[in-house]
Amino acid sequence: MQKKPLVSILIASYNKEKYVKRCINSCKTQTYNNIEIIFYDDGSKDNSYEIAKKIEGIKSFQNRNRKDLGKFNTYYQISNYNKAFSKSKGKYILLLDSDDFFKKNKVKEIVNYFNKNKNCNIVFDLPIYYFSKNKKTYLKNMIRNKNRRDIWPSFPIAGSCISFQRKFYKKYKNIISMKNFSMLTLDFRLAAISSSVLNDFRLLNKNLTYYFQDKKGESYSKFRKFGKNWWLRRNQAHEFMRKINKNKPLSLKTKSDYLFTKLLKTIYNFT
């Protein structure tokens, strides 16, 4: 009988002590059993790491020298996942923020998808927006046929919905980790690479991940839609897309959006 491939679940954590057990337990109760769980805490000021290291069957690490990587947590998270990745050995990698959690069949579904799609490098599943036990919203398939000259990726907004082959992350790690785009989330970077560089965006049309809606989180508090930081991050997204697409022709819509966003960035820099 062929041995099941090892799957590494990388948990990135920072000040989420209320949710750590829920997150880890969702990994330990998976129906697929050849799993390693890597919990990497980025110097939390609460008891996140202490809680995790007492749980048997996982590998817990902590960054004791958290360096200044900018005023937003976005790049800290990417750095945290990079460190967790360096500790992992799995053929397939699943990302998981420590306040999110998986359905019990998530890993099995992902492995089955990769087994059936041998050429697939990275796949997104659909999130369940989780507010509480009694309030959940299931995201439906939101991918549409897009203008090939419109380089913006369309993807589920949840880093914990991303799974990929180890070789993919190693190949594109330098692009993923570029520091001069400090506001760009890991999920955007990975979606951009899969849709623009690989021209092979994959979506598993199943809701497998509970994406916790934290009203105190950075996305809600610092990146409200059409606010200053939202536009500055959008400008970085345009610059990132232009860099990885190089000389590809762009749609009029993308060009117009870029010029308008750049204008707003200039205005904000003078205010």
Secondary structure, DSSP 8 states (H G I E B T S, - for coil): ------EEEEEEESS-TTTHHHHHHHHHT-S---EEEEEEE---SSSHHHHHHTSTTSEEEE-SS-----SSSHHHHHHHHHHHHHH---SEEEEEETT-EE-TTHHHHHHHHHHH-TT--EEEEEEEEEEETTEEEE---------TT-------S-GGGEEEEHHHHHHHHHHHT-GGGTT--HHHHHHHIIIIISS---EEEEEEEEEE--TTSHHHHH--TTSHHHHHHHHHHHHHHHHHHTT----HHHHHHHHHHHHHHHHHHT-
